[in-house]
Amino acid sequence: MKKLLFSALLLSVSTFSFAQSFSFGPKAGVNVSNYSGGDINSDAKIGYHIGGLLNFGFGEIFSIQPEVLFSTQGAKVENAGTKTNYKINYLNIPVMVKFRIANGFYIEGGPQAGLRLSENIPDQTINDFAKQLDLSAGAGLGYQSDAGFGVGLRYMAGLSKVGSFLGRDISPDFKNSVIQASVFWVIPIVKR
């Protein structure tokens, strides 16, 4: 985990030295999460994300945006005929490459590393439901005004399995699947 945080910090510092603009700001929104793949029977669960972002601009079109977000994820899992909430809290670190396409609209894509902070799994036969590290790939679109206020919609597709356990009726061959709707405010600090 220390290596991952150090790598993110090093990337941010090296990117800053080449950036033509630099801004930061808060970000928050709603998660609609579920599990995909494997033989798990689940429904979507509503959660939230909150945190901050840095934006390193290179010209008027291209930027790199690392974020740090506390995110509640999981699903309503059916087990023995009843549905229960499986909730996992992550510290997610996405690094998005953003392209402005026209009049404040943008598209984005990039990787995300999620560090498991805690989990609330009601099934007592499962120990350590989620792995410590969750890897995802994301893509999204949004709008950012000239004043820095914006909205975004992003899909994060899990690349790694959620867990490595062997539960009673659940195989661990499933991944996180999260739709995020966000609001944010980007505050400019440096413009060259």
C-alpha positions in Angstrom: 0.0 0.0 0.0 2.9 2.4 0.8 4.4 1.7 -2.7 1.0 2.5 -4.3 0.7 5.8 -2.4 4.3 6.7 -3.1 3.8 6.0 -6.8 0.7 8.2 -6.9 2.6 11.0 -5.2 5.5 10.7 -7.6 3.2 10.7 -10.6 1.5 13.9 -9.3 4.8 15.7 -8.6 6.3 14.8 -12.0 3.1 15.6 -13.9 2.9 19.0 -12.1 6.3 20.0 -13.4 5.1 19.6 -17.0 1.6 20.9 -16.6 0.5 24.3 -18.0 -2.3 24.6 -15.5 -3.0 23.1 -12.1 -6.3 23.0 -10.1 -7.8 21.1 -7.2 -11.2 20.8 -5.6 -13.8 18.7 -3.8 -15.9 16.0 -5.4 -18.9 14.0 -4.2 -21.7 11.9 -5.6 -23.8 8.7 -5.7 -22.7 5.2 -6.4 -24.9 2.5 -7.9 -22.8 -0.7 -7.3 -23.2 -4.4 -8.0 -21.2 -7.5 -8.7 -20.7 -8.9 -12.2 -19.5 -12.3 -13.3 -19.2 -15.4 -11.2 -22.3 -17.2 -9.9 -23.4 -14.6 -7.4 -27.1 -13.5 -7.4 -27.2 -9.9 -6.5 -29.0 -6.6 -7.0 -27.6 -3.0 -7.2 -26.9 -1.1 -4.0 -26.9 2.7 -3.6 -23.9 4.2 -1.9 -21.8 7.4 -2.1 -18.3 8.7 -2.8 -16.6 11.9 -1.4 -13.1 13.2 -1.7 -11.0 15.5 -3.8 -9.2 15.8 -7.1 -6.2 17.4 -8.7 -6.2 18.4 -12.3 -3.0 19.0 -14.4 -3.9 20.7 -17.7 -1.8 20.4 -20.9 -3.2 23.0 -23.3 -6.9 23.6 -23.6 -8.0 20.0 -24.5 -6.0 17.4 -22.5 -5.5 17.0 -18.7 -4.7 14.3 -16.2 -6.8 14.1 -13.1 -5.8 12.0 -10.1 -8.5 11.7 -7.4 -8.8 10.3 -3.8 -12.3 9.2 -3.0 -13.9 7.4 0.0 -16.4 5.1 -1.6 -19.2 2.8 -0.3 -19.8 -0.1 -2.6 -21.3 -3.6 -2.5 -24.5 -5.2 -3.5 -27.7 -6.8 -2.2 -26.7 -10.5 -2.3 -29.2 -13.3 -2.3 -28.2 -16.2 0.0 -30.5 -19.0 1.2 -33.5 -17.1 -0.3 -33.0 -13.8 1.5 -31.3 -10.6 0.2 -28.8 -8.9 2.5 -26.6 -5.8 2.1 -22.9 -6.5 1.5 -21.1 -3.2 2.1 -17.4 -2.6 1.5 -15.7 0.8 2.1 -12.8 1.6 -0.2 -10.3 4.4 -0.6 -10.3 4.7 -4.4 -7.5 6.4 -6.3 -8.5 6.8 -9.9 -6.2 8.6 -12.4 -8.3 9.8 -15.3 -7.1 11.2 -18.7 -9.6 13.9 -19.7 -10.3 15.3 -23.2 -12.4 18.4 -23.6 -14.6 17.9 -26.7 -16.7 21.1 -27.0 -18.3 23.9 -24.9 -17.2 22.5 -21.5 -18.1 18.9 -22.3 -15.4 16.2 -21.7 -14.8 12.5 -22.0 -12.4 10.6 -19.7 -10.8 7.2 -19.1 -8.2 5.6 -16.9 -7.3 3.1 -14.1 -8.3 3.0 -10.5 -6.8 1.3 -7.4 -9.1 0.7 -4.5 -7.8 0.0 -1.0 -10.3 -1.8 1.2 -10.9 0.1 4.5 -13.7 -1.9 6.0 -16.5 -4.3 5.2 -19.9 -5.2 6.7 -20.8 -8.7 5.6 -23.7 -10.2 7.5 -22.9 -13.8 6.5 -20.8 -15.1 9.5 -19.5 -18.1 7.5 -17.4 -15.7 5.3 -14.2 -14.3 6.7 -12.4 -11.5 4.8 -14.9 -11.2 2.0 -13.0 -8.6 0.0 -9.3 -8.4 -0.9 -7.2 -5.5 0.3 -6.7 -4.2 -3.3 -9.3 -3.8 -6.0 -8.3 -2.8 -9.5 -10.7 -1.2 -12.0 -10.8 0.6 -15.3 -13.1 3.5 -15.8 -14.7 5.7 -18.6 -17.0 8.6 -18.3 -18.3 11.9 -19.6 -19.4 15.2 -18.1 -19.6 18.9 -18.2 -17.4 21.6 -16.5 -18.3 25.3 -16.6 -15.8 28.1 -17.0 -16.2 28.8 -13.2 -15.1 25.2 -12.5 -18.4 23.7 -11.4 -19.1 20.4 -13.0 -21.1 17.2 -13.2 -19.9 13.8 -14.4 -21.1 10.3 -15.0 -18.5 7.4 -14.9 -18.6 3.6 -15.1 -15.9 1.7 -13.2 -15.5 -2.0 -14.3 -13.6 -4.3 -11.9 -10.5 -6.0 -13.3 -9.7 -8.0 -10.2 -11.9 -10.4 -8.2 -13.6 -8.9 -5.2 -12.5 -11.7 -2.9 -10.5 -14.9 -2.6 -12.8 -16.7 0.0 -14.7 -19.9 -0.5 -18.2 -19.2 1.0 -21.1 -21.5 1.5 -23.0 -20.8 -1.8 -20.9 -18.2 -3.5 -17.8 -18.6 -5.7 -15.3 -15.6 -5.6 -15.2 -15.2 -9.4 -17.0 -11.9 -9.5 -15.9 -8.3 -9.8 -17.1 -4.8 -8.7 -19.3 -2.9 -11.2 -20.0 0.8 -10.2 -21.8 3.6 -11.9 -20.9 7.0 -10.4 -22.8 10.3 -10.7 -20.7 13.2 -9.3 -20.7 16.9 -8.7 -17.3 18.7 -8.3 -15.7 22.1 -8.2 -12.3 22.7 -9.8 -10.4 25.7 -8.3 -7.5 27.0 -10.5 -4.2 27.6 -8.8 -1.7 27.9 -11.6 -2.2 29.0 -15.2 0.7 29.4 -17.6 
